Amino acid sequence: MFEPSYYRRCQCKGPLKDKDGKPVLDADGNPKIGSIGTTCPKLGKGHGTWAFYFEAEPGEGGKRARVRRGGFTKLDDAKKKAKELYDAASAGTDVLSDEKCGDFFLRWIKAKKSLARTTRHGYEEHITNYLLPHLGHIKRRDLKVRHLDKMYDAIEKENAERILHRLRVDQLQKDRDDAHQAWVRTAGYAKKEERRDARRAFLDANAALREGKKGLRKITSAATMHRINDTLSSALSWGIKREQAFTRNWAQLVELPPVTRPKPLVWTPERVEHWKRTGEKPGPVMVWTPQLTGQFLDFVKDDWLYELWHSFIFLGPRRGEMAALPWTEVSTDALWLRISQQIVEVAYKLYGEAPKADSVRTLSLSLESGDNLVSFRAKQDHKRQEWGTAYVESGRVWTHENGEALHPDWISRRFTRLVELSGLPPVRLHDLRHLAATLSLLAGHDIKVVQEKLGHSSRQITSDTYTSVLPEMMRAEAESVMAVVPRDIPFEVRTPLSLPETAWQNDVAVFFAHGARQSGDTWAVGAQTQPDSDLLGMITLGGRGQDDAANAAVKWIRDHCAANGLELVRVENFNDRYPEDQRADFSLTRFTVARSESPGLDGWTLPTGLPPAAARAARRAPNGRRKAA
């Protein structure tokens, strides 16, 4: 039964009295002075604060459990808090615990036995760098959303200080570089004293830069704050489920700055040109076009790990998956490899562990990819003979020349260096997963196939994260949308179309309609079987571009087929085969036309029963049973 007791008390000090009201004396016989609390004669309106206590459920062995709180200015506030604590205690929350949040976070992370190594490392960093300094001193029972808001406010304040520190370091870096250039310019012609002064200025600037870099820390981004809040939410949810340690998951009530996932951008010719002029990268996540990808593969064809880069581009694995891939999980005959292991890096130390369930997958290999693996194995065998007993038998597919396994971070750094040497626009190693997904979509594969290839749990993740729109896909989409609406392009027939017998093979004729801009918006379209053959016919039109020329050609051929009893079997538009600088002046379309005479109904009697052959077969069947067709 909820029967709290309310009383007033203060912090006044005076002579202490015992239960009988007699003064309490010290060893010298003098009255003891201490907090007189509830016996202060001044207690009343305007003096002292309200407090309460109530009996909670007895503890182990029937030990009495009394909940006390004080410091309330008004009695109503004390009553409200008493009811809140009673409801929380009734729901199972330990309202008597004096455990600090810091102790709770450490106890939580220790109890999480099933965390992946990288996940645990991230949680521990959040606890050490953020949760313990800002929340560790607060009693677990007193934690509220306002404490979390103060933590994130403090992080943003630290960010402002770190930004200013970063700007000071950038200025010191510029001063050091300028001093170094000034020293270099004095070489060969300046006087000794001038060179000495320039060198001293450079050394001073370099020392100032080293001193300025001390204490430089990274800025805590909005994405990192969201991850910190996710860690905190996980801890609070665990405490609620296991111990009713909190009344609510306060982390779910926090409002943080929004996070915008960087959109992958394609290195179009315009962006490449801008990058060459300014050195600016349009976005943090960039994807090569197929042409740039081919240039990179051509550049690294003599690299020891060419086959690895080829696999990254066309298979889209993670670097840890490639670093852990053993030869026992590869079949060059059946053309498959199985991703069942991964190497994770924590503070540059390597640990082997199984990937997530959705990431365990079997990838089909193309003939070229299979040949690459055979070639790399042959290279490994050759190096094994060269190194002899010093060769390291790691059993891994991708290794250094001495057989040592590759470190995932080394793979990234090696790839970055190769991109720099190639002179191609920069991309990260992880961006090759975007590239592999985009190339698969460009080849016409379904998003579900790409999802299985990349090892995602849902196609939504694949479509939101690892796909970019190549110019070829955008152009195809635009062309398909335009093709939905039929357009009547007026044209004038200069030479009627005539298909000679030499154009027909087995009643099928294949020919081309080649358009060329004459002057202004005037186009001429001629039909030919070969580029150097005679014209089969020609039309002229006033059109805005190659699409109008192609549409007029289709209308011309379709009208000819309808008038001469021919069947237009296929139309193929090759306008995109022209280089960009020629597309405004040329058009090319291929047509496949068939001629056939369909048999008429003369001499036929519509059957009323079985065909003659079926009827004869039925009469030959024994016991009057007809044979099944």
ABEGO torsion letter per residue (X at the ends): XBBBBBBBBBABBBBBBBAAGBBBBBAAGBBBBBBAEAABAABEBGBEBBBBBBBBBBBBGGBBBBBBBBGBABAAAAAAAAAAAAAAAAAGBBAABABBAAAAAAAAAAABAABBAAAAAAAAAAAAAAAAAAAAABBAAABBAAAAAAAAAAAAAAAAAAAAAAAAAAAAAAAAAAAAAAAAAABGABBAAAAAAAAAAAAAAAAAAAAAABGBBBBBBAAAAAAAAAAAAAAAAAAAAAAGABABBAAAABBBBBBBBBBBBBBBAAAAAAAAAAGBBABABBBBBAAAAAAAAAAAAABAAAAAAAAAAAAGBBAAAAAABBAAABBAAAGBBBBABBBBBBGGBBBBBBBBAAABBBBBBBAAAAAAAAAAAAAAAAAAAAAEAABBBAGBABBBAAGBBBBAAAAAAAAAAAAAAAGBBBBBAAAAAAAAAAAAAAAGBBAAAAAAAAGBABAAAAAAAABBBBAAAAAAAAAAAAAABBBBBBBBBABBBBBBAAABBGGBBBBBBBBBBABEABBBBBBBABAABBBAEBBBBBBABAAAAAAAAAAAAAAAAAAAGBBBABBBBAAAABBAAAAAABBBBBBBBBBBBBBBABGBBBBABBBAAAAAAAAABBGGBBBBX
